[in-house]
Amino acid sequence: MEASETGYEEIFRENRFPKTGEVVRCRKSGTLWRVMEREVWQKVVEDSLTGETWIVPFCYFSFWRIQDGVPPRVGEMLGFLCNPDDNDFADTWEVLYDPNGRAPARKPAISAIFRLN
């Protein structure tokens, strides 16, 4: 981790989530969306058996649907919330390219390899 990198940025980097401006395709509908914003939210979860409290990170993405003749931030917007420890993002979205047209180098997210139960 770089000295200037926050823990939140590390979550995005380690899971190979798209950066703001990158384009993704919805696997279900085939529509194209641009990542407009991404954030990490925290949820406090209490284990009912042990009473221990855990802080669980969730990643929030806001997308703008890419359509011919429609300027950015006009038209359909969509929010997507996922836990970085599961494979919801990869099951729903395919990362296509960054704003400069370069295909990103992707490997399976660490969460797809190790399941935390």
C-alpha positions in Angstrom: 0.0 0.0 0.0 1.4 3.4 -0.9 1.8 6.0 1.8 -0.9 8.2 0.3 -3.4 5.4 -0.2 -6.3 5.1 2.2 -7.7 1.8 3.4 -10.8 2.5 1.2 -8.6 3.0 -2.0 -6.9 -0.3 -1.1 -10.3 -2.1 -1.1 -11.0 -0.9 -4.6 -7.5 -1.7 -5.8 -7.3 -5.2 -4.3 -10.7 -6.2 -5.7 -10.0 -4.7 -9.1 -13.1 -2.6 -9.0 -13.5 -0.1 -11.8 -12.3 3.4 -11.4 -14.4 6.5 -11.8 -14.8 7.1 -15.6 -14.4 3.4 -16.6 -17.2 1.7 -18.6 -18.9 -1.5 -17.5 -21.5 -3.7 -19.1 -24.5 -5.1 -17.2 -24.3 -8.9 -17.7 -28.1 -9.3 -17.5 -29.2 -6.5 -20.0 -26.0 -5.9 -22.0 -26.4 -2.1 -21.4 -23.3 0.1 -21.0 -22.7 2.3 -17.9 -20.0 4.7 -16.9 -18.8 4.7 -13.3 -19.6 8.2 -12.0 -18.8 7.8 -8.4 -17.6 5.1 -5.9 -17.5 5.1 -2.2 -17.0 2.7 0.8 -19.7 2.6 3.4 -19.4 0.8 6.7 -22.0 -1.3 8.4 -21.7 -2.4 12.0 -22.8 -6.0 12.5 -23.2 -7.8 15.8 -22.7 -11.6 16.1 -25.8 -12.8 18.0 -23.9 -15.8 19.4 -20.7 -14.2 20.7 -21.8 -10.6 21.0 -18.8 -9.4 19.1 -19.1 -6.4 16.9 -17.7 -6.2 13.3 -17.3 -3.3 10.9 -18.1 -4.6 7.4 -17.2 -2.5 4.4 -19.6 -2.2 1.5 -18.7 -0.6 -1.8 -21.2 1.8 -3.5 -21.0 2.6 -7.2 -23.1 5.2 -9.0 -23.5 4.6 -12.8 -24.7 6.6 -15.7 -26.2 4.8 -18.6 -24.4 5.5 -21.9 -26.8 6.3 -24.7 -26.2 8.0 -28.1 -27.1 11.7 -28.0 -27.5 11.8 -24.2 -24.9 13.9 -22.4 -23.2 12.7 -19.1 -25.3 12.9 -16.0 -28.5 13.3 -18.0 -30.7 10.3 -18.3 -30.8 7.1 -16.4 -28.6 6.7 -13.3 -28.2 3.6 -11.1 -26.7 2.8 -7.7 -25.1 -0.5 -6.9 -24.0 -1.7 -3.4 -21.8 -4.8 -2.9 -19.7 -6.4 -0.2 -16.1 -6.7 -1.4 -15.9 -10.2 0.2 -18.3 -11.7 -2.2 -18.5 -11.9 -6.0 -21.7 -9.8 -6.5 -19.9 -7.1 -8.6 -18.2 -9.6 -11.0 -21.5 -11.5 -11.3 -23.4 -8.4 -12.3 -20.9 -6.2 -14.2 -18.1 -6.7 -16.8 -15.5 -4.0 -16.8 -14.8 -3.0 -20.4 -12.4 -0.1 -20.6 -11.2 3.1 -19.1 -12.1 6.6 -20.6 -9.0 6.4 -22.8 -10.1 3.2 -24.4 -7.5 0.9 -22.9 -8.7 -2.5 -21.7 -7.9 -2.8 -18.0 -5.7 -5.7 -16.9 -8.1 -7.8 -14.6 -7.6 -10.8 -12.6 -10.2 -12.6 -10.4 -10.9 -10.6 -7.2 -9.3 -12.0 -4.1 -12.8 -12.4 -2.7 -13.6 -14.8 -5.5 -10.8 -17.1 -4.3 -11.2 -16.9 -0.5 -14.7 -16.9 1.0 -15.1 -15.4 4.5 -17.9 -17.1 6.2 
